[in-house]
Every structure is written in structure tokens, then in C-alpha cells.
Amino acid sequence: MERLEQAQVLRGYHADADPAAMGYPLQCLMALQTTQATPLEETIERLLELPAVAEVFVVTGQWDLLVRLQLADQSELESVLLDDVWSMPSFRHSETIMVLRERRRLPRWADD
């Protein structure tokens, strides 16, 4: 572990809490297209200020950003979309996908 820390392979340590057990059972993915009027970094920073936003990815293809949301319920989703995201100056178009089930596996380097 010490060698991995010194080599800056390990980026940190964290607890893996269950969001549903903490009152946030709804997970959604939002694909977002932005206008070019606002720098992308400003849009990312604004998204990361929202409590429901867990992660933001800059992606290729028809979407500019992929945002993972962790929410209490559909009412909170509605509020995040209508009051926060859709009102951003850089907003162009989005598609929101509700996650029904999640499965994870260890990354391939964990077997090494």
C-alpha cells in the first residue's frame, strides 16, 4: 500500500455507503448537450454545486456531458431538471435515464 501511495497510484480512500439506505434510492443518468456560449468547465462546476449530482463525465458523441444523479424521489428529479439544469445558460438538450438496477465488478487491474 505504501508503494502504491508513493507512486501516486492510489488516489485516496473512501467508504462505500448505500445511497438508498441514506434516503437517496433514485439514481439517474442525464445526457446533456450544451451550447458553446458558456465554457464547458463553467457548466461542469455549476453542475457539481448541485447536491444531487454525484459525477460529471465529459464524453464523446452527440452528448457533451454525462451526469450521474442520486436523488430522494421523482419530485427531486423534477426540481433538479426544471429549476437547475434546464435554466442554465449553457443548456441545449438533455435526456434523463432512470437506473433500475446496478451491478459492479472489480476493475481489471484489481486482479493483478
Secondary structure, 3 states (H helix, E strand, C coil): CHHHHHCCCCCCCCCCCCCHHHCCCEEEEEEEEECCCCCHHHHHHHHHCCCCEEEEEECCCCCCEEEEEEECCHHHHHHHHHHHHCCCCCEEEEEEEECCCCCCCCCHHHHC
